[in-house]
């Protein structure tokens, strides 16, 4: 028996075990490997006197421990992760398999995507965490405190039953939003009830949606109940009245001009019809009317429940694996034609844009005397995918960043987006995120699709447009009103010369680009600091305030 106690003392063996397995074992498991087992009765147990001499037993035990360790390390396999780190591998084996179909194979859909977020803090490098860092909002918060005079006047206005304003709004959904905001303000100026705005059929997209298809009419009416009376249609007493129609309202008119021009006519006829309200009302209004603009834009204009529900679902799928960036890419064919710029994809595509512009010169929006290169250097052209990629990398966006891209189909298709997808493989749009059948109710309805893009972009941690426009301006104001969430405004005019300098080291390039944008990340900006600024884009100070006196 004494011999059995020293069986390990005479022969010592060393077995190499992978560090991954060692790390996966508990301290008790490791001790069982390192400490000699106590003497057991060979008649009652399998591991007895002779077992310590047998190398097969030790190898079998190591195999079992190794198997347990490997299983523990491999539990969270990539096939269960909503955002695969190697999406290209999936696309090679199944070219037409979308994000939705991958998740559908797991069989959990929405609930799984949310539950799969482990909630563990992510380990980002300093530069990565800086990219997701939010700007200092300086304590600004929404404050729409209307004056006592405004509130008293409102009581009489909402009781009025003799004056009605009809408006027809045009353009894309974000252009229509701007016009609806001004329509409410004009109705207030005239003391008239506002009949739900009529959305003009868009000649480009052919979308015949009505107001209540896109926006929540009941919510719109309820929020504005103390400001303007909102009606779904003209009352029967005025249904046969021929409205006074006005098509030529000048740009940037004042409330005094509105009253002088329209008040007598609407008092006499009872119904006034206005068209083409885009930028007709002045950006500089009395404080109460500026607050009303914010109330309409940020509180009353809420999307219809079906749109809001799907938009929130897609945003949750993006949020399920941490922070994400939303890009609004303006790379469609009509954008290149209207801006007088070139996509830079190839000579064939540039020639295509030249020909379209020569065929339809009226599409060129402004400054037709400038050449393409002059426009580019003046910062008037949309950024292409290569420029967006280089800008994001210089600002510290990590390769692992999840990116949602909003916008129409770019000229050149996937080829036009390839610089972005090569550097940022986690690159998705609404078609990638939606499950089979989710987008079908909104097919061929451009306004619905744009609304979904708006919701997912607004809920992102960081937003950046490749070019100015109504959607970018609307989201800028919305993110400011929500607490100044990060919004990157590309400083195109100043940064493009550095893009053209091929001799500049990459580290120096990144330093310069960060310096150019350190005040363009969504920090509070006073609307009055520059003339002609819209309060729905810059809500400070009329619609937001803090406890500190603002210079």
MARBA-17452 format. One record per residue (C-alpha): residue number from 1; x, y, z. Coordinates in steps of 0.2 Angstrom, whole numbers, plus 5000, padded with zeros to 4 digits. Layout:
BEGIN
resi	xx	yy	zz
NUM	X	Y	Z
...
END
This chain:
BEGIN
resi	xx	yy	zz
1	5000	5000	5000
2	5015	5012	5003
3	5020	5009	4986
4	5004	5015	4979
5	5006	5032	4988
6	5022	5036	4979
7	5018	5030	4962
8	5018	5048	4956
9	5033	5053	4965
10	5044	5041	4955
11	5038	5046	4938
12	5033	5063	4933
13	5024	5067	4916
14	5022	5084	4908
15	5007	5086	4896
16	5005	5102	4885
17	4987	5108	4887
18	4981	5123	4876
19	4979	5139	4886
20	4962	5142	4880
21	4957	5126	4888
22	4966	5130	4904
23	4957	5147	4905
24	4940	5139	4902
25	4942	5127	4917
26	4937	5132	4935
27	4950	5132	4949
28	4943	5115	4956
29	4945	5107	4939
30	4963	5112	4938
31	4967	5106	4955
32	4959	5089	4951
33	4972	5088	4937
34	4987	5094	4947
35	4984	5085	4964
36	4986	5066	4965
37	4969	5058	4969
38	4967	5050	4987
39	4967	5032	4989
40	4951	5023	4985
41	4945	5005	4988
42	4948	4996	4971
43	4933	4985	4975
44	4920	4999	4976
45	4926	5013	4963
46	4932	5012	4945
47	4947	5024	4949
48	4957	5014	4961
49	4975	5008	4964
50	4980	5004	4947
51	4972	5020	4938
52	4986	5032	4943
53	4998	5021	4933
54	4988	5021	4917
55	4991	5035	4905
56	4975	5031	4896
57	4965	5037	4911
58	4974	5053	4911
59	4972	5056	4892
60	4954	5052	4894
61	4952	5064	4908
62	4961	5078	4898
63	4950	5074	4883
64	4934	5077	4893
65	4940	5093	4901
66	4946	5099	4884
67	4929	5095	4877
68	4920	5105	4890
69	4932	5120	4888
70	4929	5120	4869
71	4910	5119	4871
72	4911	5134	4883
73	4922	5144	4872
74	4912	5141	4856
75	4894	5144	4864
76	4891	5161	4856
77	4894	5156	4838
78	4893	5168	4824
79	4878	5160	4816
80	4868	5166	4831
81	4874	5184	4829
82	4862	5196	4820
83	4876	5206	4812
84	4889	5193	4806
85	4907	5200	4806
86	4909	5191	4789
87	4893	5195	4779
88	4902	5192	4763
89	4905	5174	4767
90	4886	5172	4768
91	4883	5181	4752
92	4896	5170	4743
93	4887	5154	4748
94	4869	5161	4745
95	4870	5176	4734
96	4852	5181	4737
97	4851	5178	4755
98	4847	5194	4765
99	4849	5199	4783
100	4831	5195	4786
101	4832	5177	4779
102	4848	5174	4790
103	4839	5178	4805
104	4823	5169	4800
105	4833	5153	4799
106	4836	5155	4818
107	4817	5156	4820
108	4816	5170	4833
109	4814	5186	4823
110	4812	5202	4833
111	4812	5195	4850
112	4828	5186	4847
113	4837	5201	4840
114	4833	5211	4855
115	4836	5197	4867
116	4853	5193	4859
117	4860	5209	4865
118	4870	5203	4880
119	4871	5220	4888
120	4889	5218	4891
121	4900	5234	4889
122	4909	5234	4873
123	4928	5236	4873
124	4932	5250	4861
125	4949	5258	4858
126	4950	5277	4863
127	4948	5283	4845
128	4932	5272	4843
129	4924	5278	4859
130	4928	5296	4854
131	4919	5293	4838
132	4903	5288	4847
133	4905	5302	4860
134	4890	5314	4860
135	4892	5333	4860
136	4890	5344	4875
137	4872	5349	4874
138	4876	5363	4887
139	4860	5359	4897
140	4848	5365	4883
141	4831	5357	4884
142	4814	5360	4875
143	4804	5374	4882
144	4789	5380	4872
145	4782	5393	4885
146	4770	5403	4875
147	4765	5421	4881
148	4749	5425	4890
149	4744	5436	4875
150	4746	5421	4863
151	4736	5409	4874
152	4722	5422	4875
153	4721	5424	4857
154	4721	5406	4854
155	4705	5404	4864
156	4696	5415	4851
157	4704	5407	4836
158	4699	5389	4840
159	4681	5394	4842
160	4680	5403	4825
161	4669	5395	4812
162	4669	5408	4798
163	4687	5406	4790
164	4695	5391	4783
165	4712	5388	4775
166	4716	5375	4762
167	4734	5371	4757
168	4742	5360	4744
169	4760	5355	4748
170	4772	5348	4735
171	4789	5339	4734
172	4796	5325	4744
173	4790	5320	4761
174	4803	5332	4770
175	4799	5346	4759
176	4780	5343	4762
177	4784	5343	4781
178	4791	5361	4780
179	4776	5367	4770
180	4764	5359	4783
181	4773	5368	4797
182	4771	5385	4788
183	4753	5381	4784
184	4749	5380	4802
185	4758	5396	4806
186	4749	5405	4792
187	4732	5398	4798
188	4736	5405	4815
189	4741	5422	4808
190	4725	5423	4799
191	4714	5416	4814
192	4708	5403	4802
193	4704	5384	4804
194	4716	5373	4794
195	4709	5359	4783
196	4721	5344	4783
197	4734	5348	4770
198	4732	5341	4753
199	4748	5331	4747
200	4751	5335	4728
201	4755	5319	4718
202	4774	5319	4716
203	4778	5319	4697
204	4795	5310	4700
205	4789	5296	4711
206	4771	5295	4707
207	4766	5293	4725
208	4747	5297	4728
209	4748	5295	4747
210	4737	5307	4758
211	4741	5316	4774
212	4733	5302	4785
213	4742	5289	4776
214	4759	5296	4781
215	4755	5306	4797
216	4745	5302	4812
217	4730	5314	4809
218	4722	5312	4826
219	4738	5316	4835
220	4741	5331	4824
221	4724	5338	4828
222	4726	5334	4847
223	4743	5342	4849
224	4738	5358	4841
225	4720	5359	4849
226	4725	5376	4858
227	4734	5384	4844
228	4724	5381	4828
229	4708	5372	4824
230	4712	5357	4813
231	4698	5349	4802
232	4698	5334	4791
233	4687	5343	4778
234	4677	5358	4774
235	4661	5360	4784
236	4645	5357	4774
237	4641	5376	4776
238	4657	5380	4765
239	4658	5365	4754
240	4651	5374	4739
241	4661	5389	4742
242	4673	5393	4728
243	4689	5397	4737
244	4700	5412	4734
245	4716	5404	4726
246	4733	5412	4728
247	4748	5404	4718
248	4761	5418	4719
249	4766	5421	4737
250	4783	5429	4737
251	4798	5422	4746
252	4801	5425	4765
253	4785	5436	4768
254	4781	5443	4785
255	4765	5440	4796
256	4761	5458	4792
257	4762	5455	4773
258	4751	5439	4776
259	4737	5449	4785
260	4738	5464	4773
261	4737	5452	4757
262	4724	5438	4763
263	4714	5444	4778
264	4701	5454	4770
265	4699	5441	4756
266	4697	5426	4768
267	4685	5437	4779
268	4674	5440	4764
269	4675	5423	4755
270	4677	5412	4770
271	4689	5400	4761
272	4707	5403	4755
273	4717	5391	4745
274	4736	5392	4745
275	4749	5383	4734
276	4768	5382	4734
277	4772	5387	4752
278	4790	5381	4751
279	4801	5395	4759
280	4787	5408	4757
281	4786	5412	4775
282	4800	5422	4783
283	4812	5413	4794
284	4812	5427	4807
285	4795	5428	4815
286	4789	5434	4833
287	4794	5422	4847
288	4777	5414	4849
289	4776	5409	4830
290	4793	5402	4831
291	4788	5391	4845
292	4773	5386	4836
293	4784	5381	4821
294	4794	5370	4833
295	4778	5363	4841
296	4772	5357	4824
297	4788	5350	4818
298	4794	5341	4833
299	4778	5337	4842
300	4763	5337	4831
301	4770	5329	4815
302	4771	5311	4820
303	4771	5297	4807
304	4756	5286	4806
305	4756	5270	4817
306	4761	5257	4803
307	4776	5267	4798
308	4781	5271	4815
309	4780	5253	4821
310	4791	5246	4806
311	4803	5261	4808
312	4805	5257	4826
313	4808	5239	4823
314	4822	5242	4810
315	4830	5254	4822
316	4829	5241	4836
317	4838	5228	4825
318	4852	5241	4822
319	4853	5244	4840
320	4854	5226	4845
321	4873	5225	4844
322	4878	5242	4850
323	4879	5260	4843
324	4876	5263	4825
325	4879	5277	4812
326	4866	5283	4799
327	4871	5290	4783
328	4860	5299	4771
329	4868	5296	4754
330	4863	5308	4740
331	4869	5298	4725
332	4854	5296	4714
333	4854	5300	4696
334	4843	5315	4698
335	4853	5322	4712
336	4869	5323	4701
337	4859	5331	4687
338	4851	5344	4698
339	4867	5349	4707
340	4877	5351	4691
341	4890	5338	4698
342	4897	5322	4692
343	4897	5305	4701
344	4916	5301	4697
345	4912	5283	4694
346	4918	5282	4676
347	4918	5292	4659
348	4902	5283	4654
349	4892	5288	4669
350	4899	5306	4668
351	4893	5307	4650
352	4876	5300	4655
353	4874	5315	4667
354	4881	5328	4655
355	4868	5322	4642
356	4853	5322	4654
357	4858	5340	4659
358	4859	5346	4641
359	4842	5338	4637
360	4834	5345	4652
361	4843	5361	4658
362	4828	5367	4668
363	4833	5353	4681
364	4849	5362	4686
365	4844	5370	4702
366	4856	5386	4704
367	4872	5394	4699
368	4871	5387	4681
369	4886	5398	4676
370	4898	5388	4687
371	4908	5373	4680
372	4908	5356	4689
373	4925	5359	4696
374	4920	5376	4703
375	4905	5369	4711
376	4915	5355	4719
377	4928	5366	4727
378	4914	5377	4733
379	4907	5363	4743
380	4891	5362	4732
381	4892	5344	4727
382	4887	5328	4736
383	4901	5318	4743
384	4903	5301	4733
385	4906	5285	4742
386	4925	5286	4742
387	4925	5303	4750
388	4912	5298	4763
389	4923	5283	4767
390	4939	5293	4769
391	4930	5306	4779
392	4923	5293	4791
393	4940	5285	4793
394	4948	5301	4797
395	4935	5305	4810
396	4939	5289	4819
397	4924	5278	4813
398	4930	5260	4817
399	4929	5246	4804
400	4917	5237	4815
401	4904	5251	4815
402	4887	5246	4810
403	4880	5258	4797
404	4863	5261	4791
405	4862	5270	4774
406	4846	5280	4769
407	4842	5286	4752
408	4837	5281	4735
409	4846	5269	4723
410	4863	5276	4719
411	4868	5279	4701
412	4879	5264	4697
413	4871	5252	4710
414	4882	5242	4721
415	4898	5247	4712
416	4895	5265	4718
417	4894	5260	4736
418	4909	5248	4735
419	4922	5260	4743
420	4910	5260	4758
421	4906	5242	4759
422	4925	5237	4758
423	4930	5248	4773
424	4914	5245	4783
425	4907	5228	4780
426	4892	5230	4792
427	4882	5241	4780
428	4863	5239	4779
429	4848	5248	4773
430	4829	5245	4776
431	4829	5231	4763
432	4843	5221	4772
433	4835	5224	4789
434	4817	5220	4785
435	4810	5202	4786
436	4801	5195	4771
437	4784	5204	4768
438	4787	5218	4780
439	4790	5231	4766
440	4777	5225	4755
441	4763	5236	4761
442	4774	5251	4757
443	4780	5245	4740
444	4780	5259	4726
445	4776	5272	4740
446	4792	5283	4740
447	4785	5294	4755
448	4783	5278	4766
449	4800	5273	4762
450	4807	5290	4765
451	4798	5290	4782
452	4806	5274	4787
453	4823	5280	4783
454	4819	5296	4793
455	4814	5286	4809
456	4830	5274	4808
457	4841	5289	4805
458	4834	5299	4819
459	4836	5285	4832
460	4855	5282	4827
461	4869	5287	4838
462	4878	5297	4825
463	4870	5304	4809
464	4879	5311	4794
465	4872	5317	4777
466	4883	5317	4761
467	4874	5333	4755
468	4862	5346	4762
469	4844	5344	4759
470	4827	5344	4767
471	4829	5327	4776
472	4846	5332	4783
473	4839	5349	4789
474	4824	5341	4797
475	4834	5327	4806
476	4847	5340	4812
477	4833	5350	4820
478	4825	5334	4827
479	4841	5328	4835
480	4845	5345	4842
481	4828	5346	4850
482	4831	5328	4857
483	4846	5334	4867
484	4859	5338	4853
485	4863	5320	4848
486	4878	5319	4837
487	4876	5326	4819
488	4891	5327	4808
489	4890	5341	4795
490	4904	5338	4782
491	4914	5354	4780
492	4916	5351	4761
493	4922	5367	4756
494	4937	5367	4767
495	4941	5348	4767
496	4941	5344	4749
497	4958	5353	4745
498	4966	5340	4758
499	4957	5326	4749
500	4966	5331	4733
501	4983	5332	4742
502	4990	5314	4739
503	5007	5318	4747
504	4999	5322	4764
505	5002	5308	4777
506	4987	5299	4783
507	4990	5303	4801
508	4991	5322	4797
509	4976	5321	4786
510	4966	5314	4800
511	4972	5327	4812
512	4967	5341	4800
513	4950	5333	4796
514	4946	5331	4815
515	4951	5349	4818
516	4940	5355	4803
517	4925	5346	4811
518	4927	5349	4830
519	4913	5362	4830
520	4902	5353	4817
521	4896	5338	4827
522	4879	5344	4833
523	4884	5356	4847
524	4871	5369	4851
525	4871	5384	4839
526	4861	5400	4840
527	4849	5402	4826
528	4852	5421	4826
529	4871	5419	4824
530	4868	5418	4805
531	4854	5427	4795
532	4840	5416	4787
533	4842	5401	4798
534	4826	5390	4801
535	4821	5388	4819
536	4816	5370	4815
537	4834	5367	4810
538	4842	5378	4824
539	4829	5377	4839
540	4841	5387	4851
541	4836	5399	4859
542	4817	5401	4854
543	4812	5383	4857
544	4826	5377	4869
545	4833	5385	4885
546	4845	5381	4899
547	4848	5389	4916
548	4863	5398	4910
549	4862	5415	4902
550	4866	5413	4884
551	4876	5427	4875
END
